[in-house]
């Protein structure tokens, strides 16, 4: 692998880690506070749609970093959405 390829691989890994860390922090904060009322539904919709499109792109170009990052992002977003629905429902009942 050429130096450029190694450099691009490291950039791809760093980008994936940074993107996914934001979702992990949101999950942690939501779990601790039992509230995700400040998370916009539109944010979830648009980022989910983008991740699905990036996943499709990654599959089409057979890029494991794009596939892995966006598959993980979709899973984390589904977890945030499930927590949002659960915690919003609990607040509505109380």
N, C-alpha and C positions, 0 to 999 in steps of 0.2 A: 504494500500500500504506500502510495506516495505521501509526502509530507502534507500536501494539500488535502488528501483524503483523511488523514489522521486529524488534521485541524478541523475539517468540516464535521467529522464524527464527534469530536469533543464539543464543538459548538452545538450540535444537535442534542447531545446528552445534557449539556448545561441548560439549553432552552427547555427541554422536557422537564428537568428537575425544577426549574423556576416556575413554570406554569402549574405543575402539579402541587408544589408546595403551597401555593395560594389556596387551593381547594382543601388541602389537609388542614391548614390553619383555620379556614372557615368551618370545617367539620368540628374541629376541636372547640372552637369558640361557641358554636351552636350547641354542642353537647354540654358544655359547662354552664351556659346560661339558659339552656332549654328554650332558646328564642332565635328565630331566623327571620323575624319580621322586617328587618332592615335589608334583607336580600331581595332584590327586585325579581319579580317573575319574568319580566322582559329580559333581564340579564341572563337568567337561566335559559330562556327560550333561544335567544340569539347565540349564546356561546355553545349551547347544545347543538344547534343547527350547524354552526361553523365546525364543531368537532366532528360531526357526522360527515360533513363534506370533506374535511381534511383526512378522515379515515378512509373514505372512498378514494381520494387522491392517492394516499399512501399505498393502498392496495393496488391501484392501477399502475403505480411506478415501482411497486415492490420494495418500498423503503420501510425497513423494520422499525426505525426510530419514529417515523411519522405514525405508523400503525400503532406501535406500543404506547406512545404518548397520548394519542387521541383515544385509544381504547380505555386507557387508565383514566383519562379526563372524563369520559362518558360515564364510567362506573362511579367516579367520585361525585359527579354532578347528580347522578341518580340518587346517591346516598344523601346529598344535601337536599334534594327535592323531597325525598321521603321524610327526612327530619323536619323540613319546613312544613309539610302537610301534617305530620304528627303533632308538632309543637303548636302550630296555628290552630289545629282542632282542639287541643287541650286548653288553649287560652280562650277559645270561643265558648267552651263549655263552662269554664270557671267564671 
